[in-house]
Amino acid sequence: AQSVTQLGSHVSVSEGALVLLRCNYSSSVPPYLFWYVQYPNQGLQLLLKYTSAATLVKGINGFEAEFKKSETSFHLTKPSAHMSDAAEYFCAVSFTGANSKLTFGKGITLSVRP
Amino acid sequence: NAGVTQTPKFRILKIGQSMTLQCTQDMNHNYMYWYRQDPGMGLKLIYYSVGAGITDKGEVPNGYNVSRSTTEDFPLRLELAAPSQTSVYFCASSYWGTSTDTQYFGPGTRLTVL
């Protein structure tokens, strides 16, 4: 079955440090991959998505992710963390097909220390 | 545009009570979705709709019902509330409903069943 795995539930970084949030997928067909962010007491919003065009995808707020087929990964990075980046981040996957729906990972909470 | 709106924001129910969670979108999107979010579990799809009058089950539909009489509205009905339905519920919408389409989320309804 197709799925995404987000290892760990919590990541803490210092302000200005590199942010790296990991996402691995399992799939027998080419996937489409998404990162959504949920700020406290809000709904989810799209950060970026991979739709089989460029493997390096740039999103909002300085985030980017690289699709690596050989590693079945789509890790999210940001060179310099800001306090406002504190949120929960979800990786999600879908696949080609009329009935394909988004499957979400369990989410990772990012904390940013001053 | 208000986007996707949900009411109420919070609700406490007693076991066996029923209620309807409201969801409205003003983006003229064809597809609408209901998810539940439980801590450490990500989001699970309850029901979705591909247009007015057409609905289908998602991953966790038991205990819920939906209807879609208009493009804008997609209410979720809980008939006999159970403690297992304590969760945060998110409504989302998308225009095309394709595998690469972005979903837009409402702010959520936090439901507690005691």
Interface residues (C-beta under 8 A of the other chain):
Chain A: S9 Y32 Y36 N41 Q42 G43 L44 Q45 L46 K49 T51 F90 S94 F95 T96 G97 S100 K101 L102 F104 G105 K106 G107
Chain B: V4 Y33 G40 M41 G42 L43 K44 L45 Y48 G58 F90 A92 S99 T100 T102 Q103 Y104 F105 G106 P107 G108
